[in-house]
């Protein structure tokens, strides 16, 4: 255990031996939500909307995950639509920015599931879905150097604050009436299969206001678009850097889709692809630190370690992911690493969505990312479509993967990296 000054605050970095104790602590003692709001200055970025209730978590744990089997078709349809928009059928070879391409597709797919057609394809809304996330982090980054007493005076003058307000106004214009209309209709009509409906069905008390529901939906958009885009972009870069994985992955995808169609059964049978994604995530961790909590009440751990109230705790999850005591040759990429683990052990462990003391990108315990099953499905379907439709590579002359970009504790792909998409002639999509 040690203390570290990060870009946003001082945090206590705990050993992973405390994971089980930390994950079982009630939110009245260790709070994920309060930690997130204080780290990202929720008062100024609108992220404090998550403090009003657990609605945003509950609908992901319940309706989103329970309806995943019915969402695979729409997800696949939307992936195909946006890939065709970015890479027209009449173009045999296109060179595009990898991150921007993935971001556009993920934003479209996520929007289809969150708000449904036709609004999900509205360019004005999609600009919000992509821009809101960036401006939330830009506002918090710009305000962080100022003393708390000055932030209220500085915030209105920030260009990122003005953009953020614009995103919220546009989101309300697009969605507030939709929320209100769904609430008026009640239970007497056939209900759409989307997040708006699930939020309307579950919201209680003060959450049953369109403007509150819009902000909570924006938070879900931030969580879904940002993390899935990063993971999918990293995996795409790894495919280009290690093309020897392309053929076995393509064969797996083709075989399971021919057998099961574009169904949840097919997605679950893409085990080598799942392993490749998890290994890409392990090597290209979302950040140096995660598993963040605010200590709301003083907590005494089993070995006598005392965590003081108002402290912030975290774990060095990037280091855990490269610990040689956990992983053989931890600095080497083995796309079949977790596939092999599933063959010799519990086949339900070591999946992309699995969490544990040795796998913390999604957290662990009752506050693990509730949308990770949806995230895994949309990333897998996107990569599966890319494998079937295109040969992918770096531009001519480039043979090495671009270095990841570090920003504070965050780790992301190089947004300037271009990818060559070459249309395949032998394409069988079903």
Secondary structure, 3 states (H helix, E strand, C coil): CEEEECCCCEEEEECHHHHHHHHHCCCCCEEHHHHHHHHCCHHHHCHHHHHCCCHHHHHHHHHHHHCHHHHHHHHHHHHHHHHHHHCCCCCCEEEEEHHHHHHHHHHHHHHHHHHCCCHHHCHHHHHHHHHHHHHHHHHHHHHHCCCHHHHHHHHCCCHHHHHHHHHHHHHHHHHHHHHHHHHHHCCCCCCCCCHHHHHHHHCCHHHCCHHHHHHHHHHHHHHHHHHHHHHHHHHHHHHHHCCHHHHHHHHHHHHHHHHHCCCHHHHHHCHHHHHHHHHHHHHCCCECCEEEEEECCCEECCCCCEECCCCEEEECHHHHHCCCCCCCCCCCCCCCHHHHHHHHCCCCCCCCCCCECCECCCCCHHHCCCCHHHHHHHHHHHHHHHHHHEEEEECCCCCCCCCCEEECCEEECCCCCEEEEEECCCCCCC
